[in-house]
Amino acid sequence: MPYLTRQKFPVPVDHDQVAHNWHRRGYSCDVFTDPPGREWNNFVHATNELVTVIVGKLQLTIVEEEIIAEPGDEVFIPKGVLHSVKNVSSSTTHWLYGYD
């Protein structure tokens, strides 16, 4: 399964639409806000995770693959996989994340 699905959701991203889609698929949906340069490094979760950027740009490293996610893109992070997230936008990035 590929990690990145480009333009999964229309832009501007509607939080409620993403939450509805994810809940149907068994995922939670919460918002995260990161200032420029903010990094979350070397996480491993016991559940699968989905990420969608609302505004801004994220660099995700999943195992050793680097992905740039932009508004509307959906990223799948499998459970048990080492991953990191960094805001590579020059402004605040708002993004959604959820676990199954």
C-alpha positions in Angstrom: 0.0 0.0 0.0 1.4 3.4 -0.9 1.9 5.9 2.0 0.8 9.0 0.0 -2.5 9.6 -1.8 -2.3 13.0 -3.6 -5.4 15.2 -3.5 -7.5 12.7 -1.6 -9.7 15.6 -0.4 -10.6 18.8 -2.2 -8.9 22.1 -1.3 -9.8 24.0 0.8 -9.9 21.0 3.1 -13.1 20.6 5.0 -12.4 19.2 8.5 -15.9 17.8 8.8 -15.7 16.0 5.4 -12.3 14.4 6.4 -13.6 13.4 9.8 -16.7 11.8 8.3 -14.6 9.9 5.7 -12.2 8.7 8.4 -14.9 7.7 10.9 -16.5 5.6 8.2 -13.1 3.9 7.8 -12.7 3.4 11.6 -10.3 6.3 12.3 -10.5 9.1 14.8 -9.9 12.7 13.6 -8.2 15.4 15.5 -6.4 18.7 14.6 -2.8 19.6 15.1 -1.1 23.0 14.6 2.6 23.4 14.2 4.8 26.5 13.8 7.4 26.6 11.1 10.2 24.1 11.7 8.4 22.1 14.3 9.5 18.5 14.3 8.0 15.3 15.8 10.7 12.6 15.5 10.9 8.9 15.8 7.4 7.8 16.7 6.0 4.3 16.6 2.3 3.7 17.3 0.4 0.5 18.0 -2.3 1.5 15.6 -2.4 2.7 11.9 -2.4 6.5 11.5 -3.8 8.8 8.8 -2.6 12.4 8.2 -4.1 15.1 6.0 -2.7 18.7 5.7 -5.4 21.4 5.9 -3.0 24.4 5.4 0.8 24.4 5.0 3.2 21.6 4.2 4.6 18.6 6.1 7.6 16.4 5.4 7.0 12.9 6.7 9.7 10.3 7.0 8.2 6.8 7.1 10.9 4.2 7.6 13.4 5.8 5.3 11.0 7.3 2.7 10.6 11.0 2.7 7.2 12.4 1.6 6.0 16.0 1.2 2.3 16.3 2.0 0.3 19.3 1.0 -3.3 20.4 1.5 -5.8 17.6 0.5 -3.1 14.8 0.5 -3.6 11.8 2.7 -0.7 9.9 4.3 -1.1 6.4 5.6 1.4 5.4 8.4 1.2 1.7 9.2 1.2 0.6 12.8 4.6 -0.4 14.2 6.5 1.7 11.7 9.1 4.4 12.7 8.0 7.8 11.4 8.7 11.5 11.9 6.8 14.7 10.9 8.2 18.2 10.2 6.5 21.4 9.3 8.5 22.5 6.2 6.2 25.5 5.5 7.3 29.0 6.1 4.1 29.5 8.1 1.9 27.6 10.6 0.7 24.2 9.3 -2.7 22.9 10.4 -3.2 19.1 9.9 -5.5 16.3 10.8 -4.4 13.0 12.2 -6.4 9.9 13.3 -5.8 6.4 14.5 -7.8 3.2 13.9 
